[in-house]
Amino acid sequence: MATLRGGRLMDEDTGRGAKDEFFNFSDLFSEVLTLLDDDPIEHFIVLTYEFDEQQLLNLAVLRSLEEDKEIGKSGLKLLSRIRPVVFFDARKTKPFGRLPQFLELHPCKTAGFSCHHSKAYFIVTRKTIRLAVGSFNLTFSGLFRNREVIESWCWRSADSPGTHLLFEWIDFLTRHYLTEAHESSASALSAALVTIKKRTSGWQNPAESTSHFLASGYGKEKGIDALVAQWDSWFPDQGPNRLFVVSPFFDEAPHGNNIAAKLIERFTSLSDIEIVTDESAFNNLSQIHFGPAAKRKGAMLRLIPESVTENERQRIERQAAGKTKDLVISRSLHAKILILSSPGGIGLAYIGSANFSVKAWLGVNREFGLVWRIENATTLRNGVLSALSVSQGNRFNELPPLPPDKPPKADEESEEYDSLFPDFVDYIVLEPFEGDDRLGFRIKGSDISRLVDYDVHWANLKLIFVDGRSQIFLLDEFRNVLLGGRTIEFKPRSDAKKSFWFPFQYSGELVAEREALMHLSSWDWLSFYLNPDYEGGEEDPESLPKFGGLPPVPPPTSPIEVDREANCVIAMQRYLSLFSCIESTFETRLTTVLKIEDVAAREKELKMQVLDPLAGLASLLVREPTKRPEDCLFKLGELRLLLSSLARKSPISLHDYFAQILARLETLMIQTQGKGLLTTNYFRFVSNTGTVP
């Protein structure tokens, strides 16, 4: 993956760049992981055309993007706190049999022959705000195999370089994604925007004009209009004469309607067009892809050989520490680069998601990239040719006048329109129905009556909809599919061989209760928080099934063990013993939180690390069945005493946060108090002791 930065192209030959400069997203993310203890992640936002299940799983549970293993339950519960948001093309939704709940998937709907093609990766940590933009999807090939291009930034303060781009990014998300997202996706995105807006509230937006983000296909925005406007802003008195393009895919039927002709219409001074692409794409091209015949005097086609050159192999081996020495290496071109320049060599450059096609630049696809002013186009062009191992020689004269009717190399990011696709569905929400322990789905769409044409399933449960609402099912049905139940299947009754999938959103009530929903019981909660970092793979005692059914309960080792667990007194003693360990765990957490100097960050971590988990335990306690009604009262009381103790160790400025959950606990205790003397005295004791000082 080559990196273009400020007009310079860096590849493996040049060695490591300056601080915060990365040659691929995997390296960037690996650095974030090494800093987690001191700088934890708060928010993720991903824009992509598609993603691989494994790579998204790795990203979500904070491990190397190269790993290939299942998720343990500890990773599942960690995910419920961060809630990554992934915007992707709706028609690329798959069954996703290993993805967990509360990973916010938002399928972007586009018109029949267009797609959500943007690629951007936004990571907000406690101390930094990071953004990577380029040509790569969140797939294994995009991250590790293809020839891709990336640009990245790390903002730590108002003095960080490129803060104007951060303000542009915030505005872009607010205008185009916050307005489209629904329910839980909207709340997760909104939370991220609130965080960065608070953090940058005192920053000045510099009047820098040497780089900007460029979007196309959002509303009425066309990339070609933005490109022309940017050129006119930087170079009002001259036009470009040369266009240099790197692209793997092109217009399929460009007779009189190709992007080169459209650019020449807008930049009439253009006379030389040079295209770089894979050798495998040669048969897709024709001379007409270079615009009208009168403008082809400087036409040049340069190809990247299918076989990796020896120099490129050596670069790869150096970067991989020799691990690839005996492997067959294949690197497909996926980078998108565009350079416009004047006779003097000044001009502008673009990197991003847009191929050299009408769909990319005239507002059909949703595209996103970076455009910046350059002072030496020749140097940048030569750097690109070297980094991509481009062959010598001009192959333009070998091209036919017109392309074939059907390109032999299909664009893997061009989805065919299918009339059976349930495009009447806008979004799906999972929400409480008639009580806390009952759930159901609600579908929002333009013509819900078309649901009768589909068989709809969620995991192993067939959904029956009436007026857009499904039947009611118990909360345990949701817990049965904490893994593997992230999408809903729509199977057309007219073609049983086809299936279409949609992820669903969560209502606000379920988002607020997600801490409790991720645990099967209070014992499960205790087990996790006593060892939250446990990842035992296949030996993980908390590992979950992919579909259907709760994890099997191991048989008791002896009849005595059964009797001990059936004895309420012994069971309570065991619970209190474990809870005493939890007390020290959360005292340690509070101590760590109070060391955070930034007030907003300290309050956020207090909620995430202390209050939300304990509130989740309260919800679990009142839901789970007990052999004696007073058991719940005693457990709630111990929780309230713990929270009161933590509040006394906290500064007064944080007491309101504790007071809210303590008030809720008092209400729950009143509901479970009963009329016995023992419970009445215990309730009075906790009420007098377990308060905010």
C-alpha positions as CSV (number, residue, x, y, z in Angstrom):
1,M,0.0,0.0,0.0
2,A,1.6,3.3,-1.1
3,T,1.0,6.5,0.8
4,L,0.6,9.9,-0.7
5,R,1.3,12.7,1.7
6,G,1.5,16.3,1.0
7,G,2.6,15.8,-2.6
8,R,5.1,13.1,-1.8
9,L,4.7,9.4,-2.4
10,M,6.2,7.1,0.1
11,D,6.6,3.4,-0.3
12,E,8.6,0.6,1.2
13,D,11.8,1.8,-0.5
14,T,11.9,5.1,1.5
15,G,11.8,3.7,4.9
16,R,9.5,4.8,7.8
17,G,8.1,8.2,7.5
18,A,7.7,10.8,10.2
19,K,5.6,10.4,13.3
20,D,2.0,9.3,12.6
21,E,2.8,8.4,9.0
22,F,1.8,4.9,8.1
23,F,2.1,2.9,4.9
24,N,-1.1,0.8,5.6
25,F,-4.0,0.9,7.9
26,S,-3.0,-2.3,9.7
27,D,0.2,-0.5,10.9
28,L,-1.9,2.5,12.0
29,F,-4.3,0.3,13.9
30,S,-1.5,-1.8,15.5
31,E,-0.1,1.4,17.0
32,V,-3.5,2.3,18.4
33,L,-3.6,-1.1,20.0
34,T,-0.2,-0.7,21.7
35,L,-1.5,2.5,23.4
36,L,-4.8,1.1,24.7
37,D,-3.8,1.0,28.4
38,D,-3.0,4.7,28.4
39,D,-5.2,5.8,25.5
40,P,-8.4,3.6,25.2
41,I,-10.6,3.7,22.2
42,E,-13.9,5.5,22.6
43,H,-15.5,5.5,19.1
44,F,-15.1,3.8,15.7
45,I,-16.7,5.0,12.4
46,V,-16.1,3.1,9.2
47,L,-17.1,3.9,5.6
48,T,-16.6,1.1,3.2
49,Y,-18.2,-0.6,0.2
50,E,-18.0,-4.0,1.8
51,F,-16.1,-5.8,4.6
52,D,-14.8,-9.2,5.5
53,E,-16.4,-10.6,8.6
54,Q,-13.0,-11.5,10.1
55,Q,-11.4,-8.1,9.6
56,L,-14.4,-6.3,11.0
57,L,-14.4,-8.7,14.0
58,N,-10.7,-8.0,14.6
59,L,-11.3,-4.3,14.4
60,A,-14.2,-4.4,16.7
61,V,-12.6,-6.5,19.5
62,L,-9.3,-4.7,19.3
63,R,-6.8,-7.2,18.0
64,S,-4.5,-7.4,15.0
65,L,-6.3,-7.1,11.7
66,E,-4.4,-10.2,10.4
67,E,-5.7,-12.6,13.1
68,D,-8.0,-15.4,12.2
69,K,-9.8,-16.7,15.2
70,E,-13.2,-16.8,16.8
71,I,-14.5,-14.2,19.3
72,G,-14.7,-15.2,23.0
73,K,-17.5,-13.9,25.2
74,S,-15.2,-11.4,26.8
75,G,-14.6,-9.8,23.5
76,L,-18.3,-9.7,22.8
77,K,-19.0,-7.8,26.0
78,L,-16.1,-5.4,25.4
79,L,-17.8,-4.6,22.1
80,S,-21.0,-3.5,23.7
81,R,-19.2,-0.5,25.2
82,I,-17.5,0.9,22.1
83,R,-20.3,0.3,19.6
84,P,-18.4,0.7,16.3
85,V,-20.5,2.1,13.4
86,V,-20.0,0.7,9.9
87,F,-21.6,2.3,6.9
88,F,-21.5,0.0,3.8
89,D,-23.4,-0.8,0.6
90,A,-26.7,-2.4,1.4
91,R,-26.4,-5.0,-1.4
92,K,-23.2,-6.3,0.1
93,T,-24.8,-7.5,3.3
94,K,-24.0,-11.2,4.0
95,P,-25.3,-13.6,6.7
96,F,-22.4,-12.6,9.0
97,G,-22.5,-15.8,11.1
98,R,-19.8,-14.7,13.5
99,L,-20.6,-11.0,14.1
100,P,-21.9,-10.1,17.5
101,Q,-24.8,-7.9,18.6
102,F,-24.3,-4.2,19.2
103,L,-21.9,-3.8,16.4
104,E,-23.7,-1.0,14.6
105,L,-24.2,-2.0,10.9
106,H,-25.8,0.6,8.7
107,P,-26.6,-0.6,5.1
108,C,-26.6,2.4,2.8
109,K,-29.3,2.2,0.1
110,T,-28.5,3.7,-3.3
111,A,-30.2,3.8,-6.6
112,G,-30.3,0.6,-8.8
113,F,-26.9,0.8,-10.5
114,S,-25.0,2.9,-8.0
115,C,-23.3,2.0,-4.7
116,H,-21.8,3.3,-1.5
117,H,-18.2,3.3,-2.6
118,S,-16.5,5.6,0.0
119,K,-13.6,4.3,2.2
120,A,-12.7,6.1,5.5
121,Y,-11.7,4.9,9.0
122,F,-12.2,7.2,12.0
123,I,-10.9,6.2,15.4
124,V,-11.5,8.4,18.5
125,T,-9.4,7.6,21.5
126,R,-9.2,9.4,24.8
127,K,-6.3,11.5,23.7
128,T,-6.3,11.4,19.9
129,I,-8.6,11.7,16.9
130,R,-7.4,9.6,13.9
131,L,-8.7,9.4,10.4
132,A,-7.5,7.3,7.4
133,V,-8.8,7.9,3.9
134,G,-8.0,5.9,0.8
135,S,-9.0,3.3,-1.7
136,F,-9.1,0.2,0.5
137,N,-12.2,-1.7,1.8
138,L,-12.2,-3.4,5.2
139,T,-11.3,-6.7,3.6
140,F,-8.3,-8.9,3.8
141,S,-7.3,-8.2,0.1
142,G,-7.8,-4.5,0.7
143,L,-5.7,-4.4,3.8
144,F,-2.9,-6.8,2.9
145,R,-2.8,-7.8,-0.8
146,N,-3.9,-5.1,-3.1
147,R,-1.9,-2.1,-4.3
148,E,-3.9,0.6,-2.5
149,V,-3.4,4.2,-1.5
150,I,-3.9,5.8,2.0
151,E,-3.6,9.1,3.7
152,S,-4.0,9.5,7.5
153,W,-4.0,12.1,10.2
154,C,-3.7,12.2,14.0
155,W,-5.1,15.2,15.8
156,R,-4.0,15.7,19.4
157,S,-4.6,19.4,19.9
158,A,-5.5,22.6,18.1
159,D,-1.8,22.8,17.0
160,S,-1.9,19.5,15.2
161,P,-1.5,19.7,11.4
162,G,-4.5,19.7,9.1
163,T,-7.1,20.6,11.7
164,H,-9.2,22.3,8.9
165,L,-9.7,18.8,7.5
166,L,-11.0,17.6,10.8
167,F,-13.7,20.3,10.7
168,E,-14.5,19.3,7.2
169,W,-14.8,15.7,8.2
170,I,-17.2,16.6,11.1
171,D,-19.3,18.6,8.8
172,F,-19.4,15.8,6.2
173,L,-20.5,13.2,8.8
174,T,-23.1,15.5,10.2
175,R,-24.7,16.5,6.9
176,H,-24.6,13.1,5.1
177,Y,-24.5,10.3,7.7
178,L,-26.2,11.6,10.8
179,T,-29.2,12.6,8.7
180,E,-29.4,9.1,7.2
181,A,-28.6,6.8,10.2
182,H,-31.5,5.5,12.3
183,E,-32.0,4.4,15.9
184,S,-28.9,2.8,17.4
185,S,-26.6,3.7,14.5
186,A,-27.7,7.3,14.8
187,S,-27.1,7.3,18.5
188,A,-23.6,5.8,18.2
189,L,-22.6,8.2,15.5
190,S,-24.1,11.1,17.4
191,A,-22.1,10.1,20.5
192,A,-18.9,10.2,18.5
193,L,-19.7,13.6,17.0
194,V,-20.6,15.0,20.5
195,T,-17.2,13.8,21.7
196,I,-15.2,15.3,19.0
197,K,-17.2,18.6,18.9
198,K,-16.6,19.0,22.7
199,R,-12.9,18.2,22.3
200,T,-12.5,20.7,19.4
201,S,-14.8,23.4,20.8
202,G,-11.9,25.8,21.6
203,W,-10.0,25.1,18.4
204,Q,-9.8,27.6,15.6
205,N,-10.6,26.4,12.1
206,P,-7.6,27.7,10.1
207,A,-8.2,29.3,6.8
208,E,-5.9,26.8,5.0
209,S,-6.7,26.1,1.4
210,T,-4.0,23.7,0.2
211,S,-6.0,20.5,0.9
212,H,-9.7,19.6,1.1
213,F,-11.9,16.5,1.2
214,L,-13.8,15.9,-2.0
215,A,-17.1,14.0,-2.0
216,S,-19.4,12.9,-4.9
217,G,-22.8,11.3,-5.0
218,Y,-24.0,12.8,-1.7
219,G,-27.2,14.6,-2.4
220,K,-26.6,16.6,-5.6
221,E,-22.8,16.8,-5.2
222,K,-20.7,15.8,-8.2
223,G,-17.0,15.1,-7.9
224,I,-16.2,16.7,-11.2
225,D,-17.9,20.0,-10.1
226,A,-15.8,20.0,-6.9
227,L,-12.6,19.2,-8.9
228,V,-13.3,22.1,-11.3
229,A,-14.1,24.5,-8.4
230,Q,-11.0,23.6,-6.6
231,W,-8.8,24.1,-9.6
232,D,-10.4,27.5,-10.3
233,S,-9.9,28.5,-6.6
234,W,-6.2,27.6,-6.7
235,F,-5.3,28.5,-10.3
236,P,-7.9,31.0,-11.6
237,D,-5.7,32.3,-14.4
238,Q,-4.6,29.1,-16.1
239,G,-5.9,25.7,-17.1
240,P,-4.4,22.2,-16.8
241,N,-2.8,20.7,-19.9
242,R,-2.0,17.2,-18.5
243,L,-4.0,14.5,-16.7
244,F,-2.4,11.6,-15.0
245,V,-4.7,8.8,-13.8
246,V,-4.2,5.5,-11.8
247,S,-7.4,3.4,-11.9
248,P,-8.2,-0.4,-11.9
249,F,-11.6,0.1,-13.5
250,F,-13.2,2.4,-16.2
251,D,-16.4,3.2,-18.0
252,E,-17.9,0.0,-19.4
253,A,-19.7,1.5,-22.4
254,P,-17.9,4.9,-23.0
255,H,-19.3,5.7,-26.5
256,G,-19.6,9.5,-26.2
257,N,-20.1,9.2,-22.5
258,N,-16.8,8.7,-20.7
259,I,-15.1,10.5,-17.9
260,A,-12.2,11.6,-20.1
261,A,-14.5,13.4,-22.5
262,K,-16.4,15.0,-19.6
263,L,-13.2,16.3,-18.1
264,I,-12.0,17.7,-21.4
265,E,-15.4,19.5,-21.7
266,R,-14.7,21.2,-18.3
267,F,-11.0,21.7,-18.8
268,T,-10.7,22.7,-22.4
269,S,-6.9,23.1,-22.2
270,L,-6.3,19.4,-21.5
271,S,-4.2,17.8,-24.2
272,D,-2.2,15.0,-22.6
273,I,-3.8,12.1,-20.8
274,E,-1.8,9.3,-19.2
275,I,-3.5,6.3,-17.7
276,V,-1.9,3.6,-15.5
277,T,-3.7,0.4,-14.8
278,D,-3.1,-3.4,-14.4
279,E,-2.1,-5.4,-17.4
280,S,-5.2,-7.6,-16.7
281,A,-7.4,-4.5,-17.5
282,F,-5.9,-3.9,-20.9
283,N,-8.7,-5.7,-22.7
284,N,-11.3,-3.5,-21.0
285,L,-9.8,-0.3,-22.5
286,S,-10.0,1.4,-25.9
287,Q,-8.8,4.6,-27.4
288,I,-12.1,6.3,-26.7
289,H,-11.4,6.0,-23.0
290,F,-8.9,8.9,-23.6
291,G,-11.5,11.3,-24.9
292,P,-12.2,12.7,-28.4
293,A,-9.7,11.8,-31.1
294,A,-8.7,15.4,-31.5
295,K,-7.4,15.4,-27.9
296,R,-5.4,12.2,-28.0
297,K,-2.0,13.5,-29.2
298,G,-0.4,13.1,-25.8
299,A,-2.3,9.9,-24.9
300,M,-0.2,7.3,-23.0
301,L,-1.2,4.0,-21.5
302,R,1.2,2.5,-18.9
303,L,0.6,-1.0,-17.5
304,I,1.6,-2.8,-14.2
305,P,2.7,-6.3,-15.0
306,E,0.7,-9.2,-13.6
307,S,3.9,-10.8,-12.2
308,V,5.5,-9.0,-9.2
309,T,8.9,-7.6,-10.2
310,E,12.0,-8.7,-8.3
311,N,12.4,-5.2,-6.8
312,E,8.9,-5.2,-5.6
313,R,9.2,-8.7,-4.1
314,Q,12.4,-7.6,-2.3
315,R,10.5,-4.6,-0.8
316,I,7.7,-6.9,0.3
317,E,10.1,-9.4,1.9
318,R,11.9,-6.6,3.8
319,Q,8.6,-5.3,5.1
320,A,7.5,-8.8,6.1
321,A,10.8,-9.7,7.6
322,G,11.4,-12.5,5.1
323,K,8.1,-14.3,5.9
324,T,6.9,-14.2,2.2
325,K,10.1,-15.5,0.6
326,D,8.6,-18.8,-0.7
327,L,5.1,-17.6,-1.3
328,V,3.4,-16.8,-4.6
329,I,2.6,-13.1,-4.3
330,S,-0.3,-11.5,-6.3
331,R,-1.0,-7.8,-6.0
332,S,-4.0,-6.4,-7.8
333,L,-4.2,-2.7,-8.5
334,H,-7.0,-1.0,-6.4
335,A,-5.5,2.4,-5.9
336,K,-7.2,5.5,-7.4
337,I,-5.1,8.5,-8.1
338,L,-5.7,11.6,-10.3
339,I,-3.2,14.4,-11.0
340,L,-4.1,17.6,-13.0
341,S,-1.2,19.8,-13.8
342,S,-0.3,22.9,-15.9
343,P,2.7,23.3,-18.2
344,G,4.7,24.7,-15.3
345,G,4.1,21.5,-13.2
346,I,1.8,23.0,-10.6
347,G,-1.6,21.5,-10.1
348,L,-3.7,19.3,-7.9
349,A,-3.8,15.7,-6.9
350,Y,-6.6,13.4,-5.7
351,I,-6.6,10.1,-3.9
352,G,-9.6,8.3,-2.7
353,S,-12.3,5.8,-3.7
354,A,-13.2,7.1,-7.2
355,N,-12.3,5.1,-10.2
356,F,-11.8,6.8,-13.6
357,S,-15.4,6.6,-14.6
358,V,-18.6,8.6,-15.0
359,K,-20.3,6.8,-12.2
360,A,-17.5,7.8,-9.8
361,W,-17.2,11.5,-10.8
362,L,-20.7,12.5,-12.0
363,G,-22.6,11.8,-8.7
364,V,-23.9,8.3,-9.3
365,N,-21.8,6.4,-6.7
366,R,-21.0,7.8,-3.3
367,E,-17.3,8.6,-3.3
368,F,-14.9,10.2,-0.9
369,G,-11.3,11.3,-1.1
370,L,-8.7,14.0,-0.6
371,V,-7.5,16.7,-3.1
372,W,-4.5,18.9,-2.4
373,R,-2.3,21.4,-4.2
374,I,1.0,20.2,-5.6
375,E,4.0,22.2,-6.8
376,N,5.8,19.5,-8.9
377,A,3.6,17.1,-10.7
378,T,6.5,15.4,-12.5
379,T,8.1,14.3,-9.2
380,L,4.8,13.0,-7.8
381,R,4.0,11.1,-11.1
382,N,7.5,9.5,-11.1
383,G,7.1,8.5,-7.5
384,V,3.7,6.8,-8.3
385,L,5.2,4.9,-11.3
386,S,8.1,3.7,-9.1
387,A,5.9,2.6,-6.2
388,L,3.5,0.7,-8.4
389,S,6.3,-1.0,-10.4
390,V,4.9,0.3,-13.7
391,S,6.4,-1.0,-16.9
392,Q,8.2,1.2,-19.4
393,G,6.6,1.9,-22.8
394,N,3.4,3.3,-24.1
395,R,0.7,0.8,-25.0
396,F,-1.9,3.2,-26.3
397,N,-1.4,2.4,-30.0
398,E,-2.2,-1.3,-29.2
399,L,-5.7,-0.3,-28.1
400,P,-8.8,-0.9,-30.3
401,P,-10.8,2.2,-31.2
402,L,-13.8,1.0,-29.2
403,P,-14.1,-1.3,-26.2
404,P,-15.8,-4.7,-26.1
405,D,-19.5,-4.9,-25.4
406,K,-18.8,-6.7,-22.1
407,P,-15.5,-6.0,-20.3
408,P,-13.6,-9.2,-19.6
409,K,-12.4,-8.0,-16.2
410,A,-15.5,-7.2,-14.1
411,D,-15.5,-4.5,-11.5
412,E,-15.9,-6.3,-8.2
413,E,-17.3,-3.1,-6.7
414,S,-20.1,-2.7,-9.3
415,E,-23.1,-4.6,-8.1
416,E,-25.7,-5.8,-10.6
417,Y,-29.3,-4.6,-9.9
418,D,-31.7,-7.4,-8.8
419,S,-35.4,-6.7,-9.1
420,L,-36.0,-9.1,-6.2
421,F,-33.9,-7.1,-3.8
422,P,-36.2,-5.9,-1.0
423,D,-35.4,-2.2,-1.6
424,F,-38.7,-1.2,0.0
425,V,-37.1,-1.8,3.4
426,D,-35.6,1.4,4.8
427,Y,-34.5,0.0,8.2
428,I,-35.4,-2.6,10.8
429,V,-35.5,-2.0,14.6
430,L,-35.4,-4.5,17.4
431,E,-37.4,-3.1,20.4
432,P,-39.2,-4.0,23.6
433,F,-42.8,-5.2,23.2
434,E,-45.2,-5.3,26.1
435,G,-42.7,-5.6,28.9
436,D,-38.9,-5.7,29.5
437,D,-38.6,-9.4,28.8
438,R,-40.4,-9.4,25.4
439,L,-38.9,-8.2,22.1
440,G,-40.0,-7.8,18.5
441,F,-38.9,-6.3,15.2
442,R,-40.4,-3.3,13.5
443,I,-39.8,-2.6,9.8
444,K,-39.9,0.9,8.3
445,G,-40.2,1.2,4.5
446,S,-41.9,2.6,1.5
447,D,-44.3,-0.3,0.8
448,I,-44.4,-2.8,3.7
449,S,-47.2,-4.8,1.9
450,R,-44.5,-6.3,-0.2
451,L,-43.3,-8.3,2.8
452,V,-45.8,-11.0,1.7
453,D,-43.5,-11.8,-1.2
454,Y,-40.7,-13.0,1.2
455,D,-40.0,-15.6,3.8
456,V,-38.2,-13.7,6.6
457,H,-36.0,-15.4,9.2
458,W,-33.8,-14.2,12.1
459,A,-31.4,-17.0,12.9
460,N,-33.6,-20.0,13.4
461,L,-36.8,-18.0,14.1
462,K,-39.3,-17.4,11.3
463,L,-40.7,-13.9,11.5
464,I,-44.3,-13.2,10.8
465,F,-45.1,-9.5,10.2
466,V,-48.4,-7.7,10.6
467,D,-48.5,-4.0,9.7
468,G,-44.7,-4.0,9.8
469,R,-44.4,-5.6,13.3
470,S,-43.2,-9.1,14.0
471,Q,-44.5,-11.5,16.5
472,I,-43.3,-11.1,20.1
473,F,-40.5,-13.3,21.5
474,L,-38.8,-13.6,24.8
475,L,-35.6,-11.9,25.8
476,D,-33.8,-15.2,26.0
477,E,-34.3,-15.6,22.2
478,F,-32.1,-12.6,21.8
479,R,-29.4,-13.9,24.1
480,N,-29.5,-17.2,22.2
481,V,-28.1,-15.3,19.2
482,L,-25.5,-12.9,20.7
483,L,-23.3,-14.3,17.9
484,G,-24.6,-15.1,14.5
485,G,-27.9,-13.3,14.7
486,R,-26.8,-9.8,13.5
487,T,-28.8,-10.0,10.2
488,I,-32.3,-10.9,9.0
489,E,-32.8,-13.0,5.9
490,F,-35.3,-12.1,3.2
491,K,-35.9,-15.0,0.9
492,P,-38.1,-14.3,-2.2
493,R,-40.9,-16.8,-2.5
494,S,-40.6,-16.5,-6.3
495,D,-37.0,-17.7,-6.2
496,A,-36.1,-19.9,-3.2
497,K,-32.4,-20.0,-4.3
498,K,-31.9,-16.4,-3.5
499,S,-31.4,-14.7,-0.2
500,F,-31.0,-11.1,0.8
501,W,-29.8,-9.9,4.2
502,F,-30.4,-6.8,6.3
503,P,-28.8,-5.9,9.6
504,F,-31.2,-4.3,12.1
505,Q,-30.9,-1.4,14.5
506,Y,-31.8,-1.3,18.3
507,S,-34.3,0.9,20.0
508,G,-33.0,3.4,22.5
509,E,-34.2,1.2,25.4
510,L,-32.1,-1.7,24.3
511,V,-29.1,0.5,23.7
512,A,-29.4,1.8,27.3
513,E,-29.7,-1.8,28.6
514,R,-27.0,-3.4,26.4
515,E,-24.7,-4.0,29.4
516,A,-27.3,-6.3,30.9
517,L,-28.3,-7.8,27.6
518,M,-24.8,-9.1,27.0
519,H,-24.9,-11.2,30.2
520,L,-27.0,-14.3,30.8
521,S,-27.2,-13.8,34.6
522,S,-25.7,-12.0,37.5
523,W,-23.2,-14.9,37.9
524,D,-22.2,-14.5,34.3
525,W,-21.7,-10.7,35.0
526,L,-19.5,-11.5,38.1
527,S,-17.4,-14.0,36.1
528,F,-16.7,-11.5,33.4
529,Y,-15.8,-8.5,35.6
530,L,-13.5,-10.7,37.7
531,N,-11.6,-11.6,34.5
532,P,-12.7,-9.2,31.7
533,D,-9.6,-9.8,29.5
534,Y,-10.0,-13.6,29.3
535,E,-9.7,-14.9,25.7
536,G,-9.4,-18.6,25.7
537,G,-10.5,-19.4,22.2
538,E,-12.1,-22.8,21.9
539,E,-11.4,-23.5,25.6
540,D,-13.2,-20.3,26.7
541,P,-15.8,-21.6,29.2
542,E,-18.0,-18.7,28.2
543,S,-17.8,-19.3,24.4
544,L,-21.1,-19.0,22.6
545,P,-22.7,-21.0,19.9
546,K,-23.1,-19.4,16.5
547,F,-26.8,-20.2,16.1
548,G,-29.6,-21.4,18.3
549,G,-29.8,-22.6,21.8
550,L,-28.0,-21.5,25.0
551,P,-24.5,-22.9,25.7
552,P,-24.9,-26.4,27.2
553,V,-24.7,-26.5,31.0
554,P,-22.0,-29.0,32.1
555,P,-23.4,-31.8,34.3
556,P,-22.7,-31.5,38.1
557,T,-19.6,-33.3,39.3
558,S,-21.5,-34.9,42.2
559,P,-24.9,-34.9,44.0
560,I,-23.3,-32.9,46.8
561,E,-22.6,-30.1,44.4
562,V,-26.2,-30.0,43.4
563,D,-27.3,-29.8,47.0
564,R,-24.9,-27.0,47.7
565,E,-26.2,-24.9,44.8
566,A,-29.8,-25.7,45.8
567,N,-29.2,-24.4,49.3
568,C,-30.1,-20.7,49.2
569,V,-27.8,-19.7,52.1
570,I,-24.8,-21.4,50.6
571,A,-25.6,-19.8,47.2
572,M,-25.9,-16.4,48.8
573,Q,-22.6,-16.9,50.6
574,R,-20.9,-17.8,47.3
575,Y,-22.4,-14.8,45.6
576,L,-21.2,-12.4,48.4
577,S,-17.8,-14.0,48.3
578,L,-17.5,-13.2,44.6
579,F,-19.0,-9.8,45.1
580,S,-16.4,-8.8,47.6
581,C,-13.8,-9.4,44.9
582,I,-15.9,-7.2,42.6
583,E,-15.7,-4.4,45.1
584,S,-11.9,-4.3,44.9
585,T,-12.1,-4.5,41.1
586,F,-14.3,-1.4,40.9
587,E,-12.3,0.4,43.5
588,T,-9.3,-0.1,41.3
589,R,-11.2,1.1,38.3
590,L,-12.4,4.2,40.1
591,T,-8.8,5.0,41.2
592,T,-7.7,4.8,37.6
593,V,-10.6,7.0,36.4
594,L,-9.9,9.7,39.0
595,K,-6.3,10.1,37.7
596,I,-7.6,11.3,34.3
597,E,-7.0,15.1,34.2
598,D,-9.4,16.1,31.5
599,V,-12.8,16.6,33.1
600,A,-15.0,15.4,30.2
601,A,-12.8,12.3,29.6
602,R,-12.9,11.5,33.4
603,E,-16.7,11.7,33.5
604,K,-17.0,9.6,30.3
605,E,-14.7,6.9,31.7
606,L,-16.5,6.9,35.0
607,K,-19.7,6.1,33.2
608,M,-18.2,3.5,30.9
609,Q,-15.9,1.8,33.4
610,V,-17.9,2.0,36.7
611,L,-21.5,3.2,36.5
612,D,-22.8,1.4,33.3
613,P,-21.5,-2.0,34.4
614,L,-23.0,-1.7,37.9
615,A,-26.3,-0.4,36.4
616,G,-26.3,-3.5,34.2
617,L,-25.9,-5.7,37.2
618,A,-28.9,-4.1,38.8
619,S,-31.0,-4.9,35.7
620,L,-29.8,-8.5,35.8
621,L,-30.6,-8.9,39.4
622,V,-34.3,-7.9,39.1
623,R,-34.8,-10.0,36.0
624,E,-33.4,-13.3,37.0
625,P,-35.5,-15.8,38.9
626,T,-34.6,-16.5,42.6
627,K,-35.6,-19.2,45.1
628,R,-36.3,-16.6,47.8
629,P,-37.7,-13.1,47.0
630,E,-35.4,-11.5,49.5
631,D,-32.3,-12.8,47.6
632,C,-32.7,-10.0,45.1
633,L,-33.1,-7.4,47.9
634,F,-29.9,-8.4,49.5
635,K,-28.0,-8.4,46.2
636,L,-29.3,-5.0,45.3
637,G,-28.5,-3.8,48.8
638,E,-24.8,-4.9,48.5
639,L,-24.6,-3.2,45.1
640,R,-26.0,0.0,46.6
641,L,-23.5,-0.1,49.5
642,L,-20.7,-0.5,47.0
643,L,-21.8,2.5,44.9
644,S,-22.2,4.6,48.1
645,S,-18.6,3.7,49.1
646,L,-17.3,4.6,45.6
647,A,-19.2,7.9,45.7
648,R,-17.5,8.8,49.0
649,K,-14.1,8.2,47.4
650,S,-15.0,10.5,44.5
651,P,-14.9,14.3,44.3
652,I,-18.2,16.2,44.8
653,S,-18.3,17.1,41.1
654,L,-19.0,13.4,40.3
655,H,-21.7,12.8,43.0
656,D,-24.6,13.5,40.7
657,Y,-23.6,10.6,38.5
658,F,-23.7,8.3,41.5
659,A,-27.0,9.8,42.9
660,Q,-28.9,8.8,39.7
661,I,-28.1,5.2,39.9
662,L,-28.5,5.1,43.7
663,A,-32.0,6.5,43.3
664,R,-32.8,3.8,40.8
665,L,-31.5,1.1,43.2
666,E,-33.7,2.4,46.0
667,T,-36.8,2.1,43.7
668,L,-35.8,-1.4,42.8
669,M,-35.3,-2.3,46.5
670,I,-38.7,-1.0,47.4
671,Q,-40.2,-3.2,44.8
672,T,-38.5,-6.3,46.1
673,Q,-38.6,-5.4,49.9
674,G,-41.4,-7.7,51.0
675,K,-42.9,-7.5,54.5
676,G,-40.6,-9.6,56.6
677,L,-38.8,-8.2,59.7
678,L,-35.4,-9.2,58.3
679,T,-35.9,-7.6,55.0
680,T,-37.4,-4.4,56.5
681,N,-34.4,-4.0,58.8
682,Y,-32.0,-4.6,56.0
683,F,-33.8,-2.1,53.8
684,R,-33.6,0.5,56.5
685,F,-29.9,-0.2,57.1
686,V,-29.0,0.2,53.4
687,S,-31.2,3.2,53.0
688,N,-29.4,5.0,55.9
689,T,-25.9,3.8,54.8
690,G,-26.0,3.5,51.1
691,T,-26.5,7.2,50.2
692,V,-24.4,9.9,48.5
693,P,-22.6,11.9,51.2
